[in-house]
C-alpha cells in the first residue's frame, strides 16, 4: 500500500505528535535510520524497556513505516519505503516532537 506524501504527513503527525509515545517513536526512527537494529539493541541504545520498544516497533510496522527482516528474536528493523521517501517530512514533524518533550521537563 503506497501512501501519498500528504497521507504520510498526516500519519506521521498522528503517530509522532498526536499520540502518547510519539517522542519515543521518533527516537526509534532516528536510530534505525543510521543503522539497522533489533529491539534489544534499540532498548539499550535509547534507554527504554524492551517491551516498550517492542510496542512502538509494532505500531510503526502496522503503519508501514518500518520493515523487519530476520526471525522474531534476531529481527532487525529498517525504514519502510514510504518513510524513506518522506524522511524530510518526518524530520520537520519530529523537530516539533522534540520541542514538546523538552517543554514537559
Order of alpha helices (4+ residues) and beta strands (2+ residues): alpha-alpha-alpha-alpha-beta-beta-alpha-alpha
